[in-house]
Amino acid sequence: MKDIREKTKDTQCVHSSLIADDTGTVITPIYQTSTFSFRNADHGASLFAGKEKGYIYTRIGNPTIESVEQSVAILEGGYGGVGCGSGMAALHLAFGSILHSGDHVICSESVYGPVVGLLKEQFGNFGVTVSFVDTSDIKAVEDSVKPQTKLIHIETPGNPTMAVTDIAAISKIAHANGAKLTVDNTFMSPILQRPFEFGADLVIHSMTKFINGHADVVAGMVVAKDEESFRHLRRMSNAFGGTIDPFNSFLVARGIKTLSLRVKHQSKSAVKVAEFLDSHPKVERVMYPGLKSHPQHDIHKKQAEGPGALISFELKGGIAAGKLLMDSLHLCVLAVSLGGVETLIQHPAAMTHASMQPEIRKQAGITDGLVRISVGIEDVGEIIADLKQGLEKI
Ligand SMILES: *Cc1c(COP(=O)(O)O)cnc(C)c1O
């Protein structure tokens, strides 16, 4: 579609993924092929030399993969995207495209659990050091910058405490110190938040979550702001090899068609669920950027178009109460992951963040009784009724 970049997110979701061939296809087909034949020797040589646009080999490029890369890049307002086999592969690619031996990283302490190991252990093996910092505290970030700091990685809202980081303020600190800013935008999706507008250099998604939205694919994406960093990412992705495949790309592109509808609906329902939890006598506190009580409510409002579908809450009665609640629910599904059409509920200290060292976990505010819920598209009255009967069992 002409001028797709000027259209609203609703329209972009429906029309941004088409890579047209000469059949008049409305949907980008699944090009389930590992390789592409050349017309002749000169054609092959010119494709390899980059003199002509075309396809060579699926790790390097494939129309179905390109369809989802193009779609997410348009939604985020970036130059181009590189599809990855998972969100973790996308984070590995993003960090690997920036970091060298001896570099220092500042990372949100409230972050997707396995990112801690990726930076500390895996990149640590190559001489990279990392400081986990409360990035909602600007002063704490400034104080953590070292001459070797080359990357600040943030998640906002952060996983699972929902701490919000001021993207524009952190991007200023990064750029004033010659570092890059990467933002994991999985929780918000480009429908609610577009980090490039606030100075991010790379935006990362676990497309397993909202972008695909149907709990049937594991995939990731790195979006680059400009052509130069996109070319660099593509070269790195060819070397690392953690690319997405055509079939999963097709499923994700299909999921994106309803991304805007889903996220707006889920965010609206989550406000109601958060208000219900907030007023319940068995709930100690609710962490949700849509509530006025959230410490960074105003910053979130400034940089995002909605509070999103994720809520964390602390039960009175800690770990035992949490277990009882989860075992008493009938509609909410007890499972990790998030952002799908079904409401999922989980217990971070025992599940998603179990791989974090207990002291880092505590420092990050992930208490033993914390429960995280990802509100789905079911009837919100029925979601609340399920939580209500579960809370009554405590
Ligand atoms: C799930 C998730 C990831 C990892 O994505 P995978 O697709 O599971 O590899 C990274 N960041 C956030 C915020 C996530 O929720």
The ligand as an SDF file (V2000), in Angstrom:
LIG
                    3D

 15 15  0  0  0  0  0  0  0  0999 V2000
    9.3550  -13.5730   26.5370 C   0  0  0  0  0  0  0  0  0  0  0  0
   10.2260  -12.4000   26.6000 C   0  0  0  0  0  0  0  0  0  0  0  0
   11.5160  -12.4250   26.0470 C   0  0  0  0  0  0  0  0  0  0  0  0
   12.0990  -13.6670   25.4320 C   0  0  0  0  0  0  0  0  0  0  0  0
   11.4050  -14.0640   24.3030 O   0  0  0  0  0  0  0  0  0  0  0  0
   11.3770  -15.5800   23.7400 P   0  0  0  0  0  0  0  0  0  0  0  0
   10.5780  -15.4440   22.5070 O   0  0  0  0  0  0  0  0  0  0  0  0
   10.7280  -16.4190   24.8010 O   0  0  0  0  0  0  0  0  0  0  0  0
   12.7800  -15.9860   23.5140 O   0  0  0  0  0  0  0  0  0  0  0  0
   12.2650  -11.2650   26.0950 C   0  0  0  0  0  0  0  0  0  0  0  0
   11.7870  -10.1420   26.6650 N   0  0  0  0  0  0  0  0  0  0  0  0
   10.5700  -10.0860   27.2170 C   0  0  0  0  0  0  0  0  0  0  0  0
   10.0960   -8.8100   27.8270 C   0  0  0  0  0  0  0  0  0  0  0  0
    9.7490  -11.2000   27.2170 C   0  0  0  0  0  0  0  0  0  0  0  0
    8.5300  -11.1420   27.7730 O   0  0  0  0  0  0  0  0  0  0  0  0
  1  2  1  0
  2  3  1  0
  2 14  2  0
  3  4  1  0
  3 10  2  0
  4  5  1  0
  5  6  1  0
  6  7  2  0
  6  8  1  0
  6  9  1  0
 10 11  1  0
 11 12  2  0
 12 13  1  0
 12 14  1  0
 14 15  1  0
M  END
$$$$
